[in-house]
């Protein structure tokens, strides 16, 4: 998934999907393809408002992508810079899928900068848009980067918290040397994720907030007495200041969880009217995180043949992979191999195939799509493939080797078990 970030002034924009799928109010995109394949992702059209023109060309920046060289654009203009009458630019973005793998944790961000010339002083203190991936996050946590676009030195308040609960820790720092009754705290290294207004906590730290930051030194709202190597934790609402490049950026870490959680990242204007429409104040961004669920594949002997129950080499297998909840297979996911033997030493008996064929429908479920997948309570969906049974009756102990692969397509809301009755697919005869 990638983000589309625009800084526009005195113009309007429209975004139209071509081969990509747009979401989150056209601020994120997804696209699939094969190495060496080129796809047209989307097109952007910027139109100057009445009595305005583009005095400089609208630009697009791919430097915050994994493969900038694989992106190309085609522009169609109405008017020209040279003629002083450029009023519309339509930009089509293309992407050549690379032959080398893309880091699954990387975030693709495409930046458009389009400023229409005006007959009045340029704006100051305005916040125009943001970029943030609101897709679900795995139970083991991760990091998502928030980017806010605005005028240089414009400010806003940012809060990252559990919905209806506590603020989440945004960063940590280590005290460089002993401090005695001072508000000035030296840190071992500078930390660009520390911002004014953050709440500070740690061993021996009295409740306080960050007042200012200068390099590797911070000033707190309350004097502290601390020892060297004290670890400070920073969280809570803080003041975000747009940089000289028109962007504020901060990585937001989400911790591992054993419960289902919803996080809110809230953007709130400080100066009245500083958020430019359609951006609202407050704007709440939502990230859902789900606890891991365990899917158990149990092997049972519910209806043993006349020779007696089979001896099983294993009676259960589990899939405890990450709980993806968006109907997509995680890149790191490996199917669960269900491989076991059913044997018998009953004299005079051989193992033969049972009355039922070994197929998807042999696994217990609420519903089963023939030859495709089963659905369990809570929405869990599992696909099975590569079914095989190999029978060896050549020894005194007769053995059937049973195998298939189970791919969890979608993790539901709770742990689930599906059962395979071995006696449906295997039996014995004299």
N, C-alpha and C positions, 0 to 999 in steps of 0.2 A: 504494500500500500504506500502511496505517496501523498504529499500534501501540496496544495496549490495556494500560494500566498500572494496577494496583490496589494501594492501601495498605489492608490489612485487619488488624483486630485483634479477637480474641475472636469470630470468626465464620468461616463457610466461604463459598465462592463457587462458582458454576457458570456457565459461559458456553455459550450455545447459538446456533449460527448460524441465521439466517433467510434473508435474501437474500445476505448476504456469505459469503465463504469464509474459514474460520479456519485458521491454521497456527501453527507454532512453539509448540505446547502452549497454543493459544488466546491468544497474546500479540500476534499480528498478524492483520490482516484485509485482504481485497481485495474490491472490488465494482465492477461496471461498470453504466453507465446512460446515459441521454440527458439533455441539459439540460432542466430543468423536471420531471424524473421524480423521485418520492420512493420510496425503498426502505427497508424495515426491515432494518437491518444485522444485529443480534444482540440477544439479551437476556441480562442479568446477574441472577442471583439471589443475594442475600446472606442468610445465615441465621445468627442469633446462636447461639453454643454454649449448652449447658445452663446454666441459672441466670444467663443474661446477657440484656440487652435493649439496643436502640440508644437511648442517651440523647440523641443528636443525629442528625439525618437523614443517611443516606448521601448523598454528593454526587457529581456528575459534572461534569468541567471540560473544556470544548472550546476553551479559549483558545489551545492549542498546535496549532490546525488552521488551514488556509488560509481557511475560511469558517465561523467559529463560529456565525454566525447561521443557517446552513443545517442545523444539527443540532437535533433536538428529542427529548424523552424522554417516555415514558408510564410511570407508576409504579403498581404494584399492591402494596398493603401488607397484612400480617397484623398487626393491632394498630395503635397510633398513638403518636406522640411525646407528644401531649396526655394520653393515657391511661397513659403510662409503661409500655406493654407491646408496643412495636414489636419484633417478633422476625424478620420476613421482609420484604424488599423485593425485588420483581422489576421491573427497569428495562429497557424496550425502547427501543433507540436507532434513530432514523430520520434519513435524510439526503436533503436536496433537492439534486439535481445542479445546479450553477450554470450560468449561460449564458456566463460568462467563463471562459477557460481556466485550469486549475490549473498552477502551476509544477511541471514534472516532477521538479525536484530537491527539492521541499518534502517534509517528513515530517509526516504526520498523527498526532497522539498524543492519545488520549482517556484522562483520568485519573479513576479512581474512588477515593473516600476513604470507607472504611466502618469505623467503630470501635465495637465493642460495649462497653458499660460493664462494669466488673469490680469485684469486691469485694476487689481487691488492688492494690498500687501499679502505675501504668502501666509498660509495659516500657521499657527503655532499651538502647541498644547493639545493636538488632536490625536485620537486613537482610531485607526481605520479598520483593522481586521486582525485576525489571529490564525495560527496554524497549529493544529493539535490532533493527534490520532485518538479517536474515541472508541476504537475497537476493544473487545474484551481482552483481558490479560490473564495469563495462566496462574495457577495456584502458587507457583514458585516465585512469582513477582517479576519485576522488570522495570525498565525505565522508559518514559515517554517524554519527549521534549516539547515544551510550550514555546511558541514564538508569537510575539505581538508586534504588529506593524503600526507605526505612528510617526508623528513629527519628532525631531530630535529634542530630547529633554522632556517630552511629555510624560506624565506619570499616571499610574493606575494602581489599584490595590489587587493583589493576587492572593487567594487562599486555596490551599489544597487540604482536603479533609475527608474522613469517612462520612458518608451521608448521615446526618443526624448525630454524628459522634465527634471523635477527637481529631485534631489536626495530625497530619502525618509528618514524620521527620523528613526534612528536605535535604539536609547535609550535616556534616560534623566537622569539627576542627580541633586541633590539639594545642594547648597553651605552651608557649615556648619557654617561659621562665616564671619563677615565683612572682606573685602579685600580692601586694599588701595594701588593702583599703584604697583601691584605685578603680576608676571607671575605664581606664585604658588597659586593654588586654593584648599582649603580643602573642601572635600565633606562629606556629612553626613554618607554615607556608600560607601564601595568600589563597583565597578561595572565592572565586567569582560567583558562587551560588549563595553567598551570604549577602543579605540585603537589609536595608533600613526597615525597622519595624518588626523583624523576626523576634520571636520569643526564644530566650536562651535558657538551657537547663544543663545540669551536670552535677557531679559530686561536689558538694559544698557551695553550689551556686544558688544565691538568693534570686527569686523571680525578678526578671528584668528583660529589657528588649534592646535591640541594636539601635544606636543613635547615629553612628557614622562608621564608614569603613575607609581606611587609607592603606593600600597595599596589604601587608600582613599584620595590620593592627586594627582592632575594632574598639569603638567606644560604646559602653553600655549605659543604660539609664540609671544604674545603681552601682555604687562602689562594691568591689569584690575582693576577697582575700583567697587566692588560689595557689596551688602548688604546680610546679612544672609538670607537663605531661597529662594534666587534667583534660579529659575529653568533653568538649562542649557539643550540645545538640541544638539544632536550629529548626524551628517550625513556626506555624501560625501565619496570620495575615502579614503581608509585607508590601512595601512600596516598590513597584517595578518602574524603572526609568528607561525610556527609549534611548538607544545609543545614537552616535553620530551617523551611523549607517541606516537609521530608520527602523532598527529592529531591536527588540528585547528578547533574550533567549535564556531559558533555564531548564535543565533536566529535572524531571520530577520522578523520584524513585518510588515504586510501589512494593511493599514488603511481601514476603511469602505469607500465605494464609491457610488455615485449616477450616475456615468457615466461608460462606458466601458473603461477599461485601460489595457495596456500591460506593465509589469515590466521586466527589464533586471537586472540580477545579473552577473557582468562581472569579470572574473578572469584574471589577467594579470601578466606575469612574470616580476620580477624586474631584476634579473641577467640573461643575455643572456644564452639561452640553459638550464635554470633551469627546464622548463616544459618537462617532459619525455614523448616521443611518446607513445600512440597516443594523449596525451593531447596537445591541441594547445593554443597558446597565441596570442590574447585573446580568452578565451572561454566565450561565452555568454549563460547564462541560462535564459529561458523565462517562465514567469508566467502570465497567462491571468486572468483578473478579470472582471466580467460583472455586470452591474447595475441590480437591481431587476426588473423583469417585472411583470405586473399585468394581469392576465387572468380573464376576466369577463364572467360569464355565465348568459345571459339575458333571461328572460321569457317574451314572447310577446303574444298579442291577435290580430294576423294579419287577421284572417278570422272568426269573431265571429259567433256563431250559431244564429238561428232565435230568440232565447230568449234574445239575447244581450250578450255583452262581459262578461266573467267571472270576478269576483272580486278575485284578487290574494293577498295572504298574503305577498308575496315578489316577486319583479320582477327582482332581480339580486343577484348573489353571486360572490365572488371574491377569487382568489388564488393569494396571494402575497408572496409565499414562496421564498426561495433562488433560484437564477437562475443557476441551474446546466446545464452545456452545454456539458456534455460528455456522454449523453445517459445512465446515471445511476441514480437510485433513491437515494436521500440523506437519510442517516440513520434516521435523525430527521423529515423527511417529513410525514405529515398527509394529506390524501386525503380530498378534499373539499366535505362536505355533502350538496347536493342540496335537500332541503326539504321544500315544500310549499303546500298551499292549493289553490284550485280553486273552487269558490262557486257561486251559483246563488239563488236568491229568487223569480225568475219568476214563477208565479202561473201556475200550470198545467204542468210544465216541470220537467223532471228528467235528471240527468247527466248519460251519457253512454260513452263507449269507442269510440274514433274517427275512422276515416278510416285508420289511420296509427298506426302500433304497436310501442310502446315506446321502441326504440332501439338506439344504438349509432348513426345510420344514421340520426336520427331526429335532431341532432345538426348541425347547418350550418358550412360548412368547405370547403376548397379547394378540399380535398379528404377525403374519409371515407373508412376504411377497415371494411367490415361487421362484427359486433359483437366484434370489437377489439379497434380501435382508430380512431381519426380524426387528420388531419394535417391542421394547420392554416397558414396564411401569416407569413413569416419570419422563418418558420421551427418548430414552436411550435406544440408539439404532445400531445394529451390528450386521455387517456383511460377512458371508463365509465363502471360501473358495478353496480350490485345490484338494477336493475330497479324494481319499484313497483308502482302500482296505486291502492288505496283503495277508493271505492265510498260508500258514505252514503246518501241515498235518503229518510231516515226515518223522517226527520224534515222538517219544512217549508223552511229552508235554506239548500239546498242540497250542500254537500261538497265532493270534491275529493282530497285526500292527495297523492301527487306525490313525489317520492324520487328516488335518485340515487347517486352514488359516482363518483367524477371526480378526476383522478390522472394525474397530469402533468408529462409526461415522459421526456419531453425535452422542455426547455424554449428557444424560438427563440429570435430574435434581438429586438423586440419591444412589447409594450402592445397590447393585442388582445382581441376581443370579439367574442364569438360564441353564437348563438341564438337558443332557443327552442320555436317554435310556439305551444303554448298550444292547439290551435284549431286543430292541426294535430292528437293529441292523445286523445282529449276529445271533446264531443259535447253534445247537449241536444235533447230530444225528448218529445213529448206530450203523 
